[in-house]
Amino acid sequence: MTVPDRMLRVDLSAERVRSEPVPEAWLARYVGGKGLGARYLYEMKSGVDPASPANRLAFVVGPLTGFLPGEPRYAAVTKSPLTGAFLDSYGGGSFAARLAGSLGDHLGVVIEGAADGPVTLSLAGGEATIESAGDLRGLDAAETDARFPDDAVACVGPAGEAGVRYATIASDGGDHHAGRGGAGAVMGAKGLKAVVARDPAPTVPAALRDLRERDEAAFADSDAGRWLAAGDTLETVAFGDETGVLPTRGWQSRSFDGADELGVERAGERATGRERPDDPVPGGFRVPAGDGDGATDDIDPDDAPTTTDATVPRGGTPIALGAGLGIDDFDAVAALGGVCDRLGIDVISAGNAVAWAVRASDAGLIDPADHGVDRGLSFGDEAAARALIEEIAARSTPLGDALADGVAAAAERFGGADLVPTVKGMELASYDPRGAATMALAFATGDRGGCHRRARPVETEAVADPGWSPAERAAVVADEQDRRAALWCLVGDDFLAESFGPEAAAEWLAALGDERDPRDLRLLGERAWTLTRLFNCREGFDRGDDGLPEALTRDTDGGGGGGRKGDDALDPDAFEELLDRYYAYRGWDREGRPTARLLDRLGLADLPDGATPVGSAEEVPSVDGGGG
């Protein structure tokens, strides 16, 4: 089997498609996925408006996509309209595997320009075709998917068309999303309604079958694999509540009295089945979706037609739309998630936006009536939350329009920056770091903003205090960020990180004829992370953007959960010391700029352009336990 080594380039303005080889040095340094997508993004000039035709949007896979254990994924890479920073967002499901099958000897497609009207990009046999799609305008994710019954589709819903800055790219009818950061808004700005993968998923080559069988078993037997099989991350709700890290009622508390109503046991009671019952990682529970008019408590799961089922997404939905909004009705939360899925809007940002609006209203910063909203806002009100989410997706009221630009933008306009935490303009997800302080560092230094998937030290720290020193805390965060970045260059399921390391990756690649030294693959994640940092530095990000959100310097109402409570309000001075240690460990200077010495060690000395600031080794913070 030939390892893919080409890239499709699409200019929607010129209606032109071409195929070109990926530079050998780029393949050697970045492999695919996150790293390769970031390298194509770095070709852009600094200061590009994310909504302009000049911005690039790349759909990228890796050489092992469709073969690795776990759920197949693709990377959507662009400059985020929510943050203005680097963005890589990952979508799973059938589209990811069929994208790999449709690309032929290409690792992805890089799209720039903008179409005059709605178009689709059709992929088959390693070729791309731009096709008119005016009849798809305004359709939601499920309706768009239904227009292509024989194909796999990644599309934008009404939120992407309206330019909501946290619009998603939806696939499998809205069951899966490249969710955070607004890649869907970039796609919508380009007039690209959908990418259609017409070929089947690639067949696992004979050279990989034994490795797949071995590592699939190892994944299923890992802690992450067993956890996913048991509850598909819904157990995150109980974990957060028990350990005191569950963001509740707009980050005012760290535990939720209704957590039991939102977790895996309730999902099991309501489920009509599982999405992939024969897969080692079974996938999402399916529950009755109802008639779209509200919750479905009156529907017996045994009598519910499967044609109206909806997938309950992973833990982010019951956290952001359940505990975060004070809603303890499982079916109501599932229905809210379904609204977001069909509209193509990120559930985490949407939940935080509604929570901010409730708290801003309570604080007298906004009067909903002054912003075209003819009802009050309160926690626990599913109907009001649903209506506001629909207004955000359509930008149909002044308040909905303001919130469509994100919590940080709304707070800058009305006040209330201390109500709901954001990093680089992205709303925080899933865990309240006031119950696990190291998580604050992971959020603050995330390359795409307040993302819990870059590193999750909370899963150790919140359960039992490991006694980490500040230097060890910095190392734990940086090392996990690098491990996940490496996996995303291969574009594997991020839950594989526990059981699939550099040695295994080298074996798999060698079986395809791509010989790599495991020692170099150990540098892969650090190299990709450094590249995205250079991109962000070039866009004007610095130490101030890695700061502790003001909301986290406030006490909660004392709801710390039944487990280890940790500290409440975080100490800004202690955080700045921790950030120094992180920069020292990374080999970055005091402003967070990678140094020339680091770039040389990673083989990136020739990368920075004239607009990219590079740090000096003499300016690296001098702290005990640090090092580059």
Secondary structure, DSSP 8 states (H G I E B T S, - for coil): -----EEEEEETTTTEEEEEE--HHHHHHH-SHHHHHHHHHHTS-TT--TTSTTS-EEEE--TTTTTSSS--EEEEEEE-TTTSSEEEEEEESHHHHHHHHHSTTEEEEEEES--SS-EEEEEETTEEEEEE-GGGTT--HHHHHHT-TTSEEEE--HHHHTT-TTB-EEEGGGTEEE-TT-HHHHHHHTTEEEEEE-S------HHHHHHHHHHHHHHHHSHHHHHHHHHTTTHHHHHHHHHT---BTTTTBS--TTGGGTSHHHHHHH-SEES-TTSSS---EEEE-TTSSS--TTS-TTTS-GGGEEE--STHHIIIIIGGGT---HHHHHHHHHHHHHHTB-HHHHHHHHHHHHHHHHTTS--GGGGT--S---TT-HHHHHHHHHHHHHT-SHHHHHHTT-HHHHHHHHS-TTTS-EETTEE--S--GGGSTHHHHHHHT-TTSS-SSS--THHHHTTS-----HHHHHHHHHHHHHHHHHHHHHT--GGGGGT--HHHHHHHHHHTT----HHHHHHHHHHHHHHHHHHHHHTT--GGGGS--GGGGS---S---SS----SS--HHHHHHHHHHHHHHHTB-TTS-BBHHHHHHTT-TT---TTS--B-GGGS---TT---
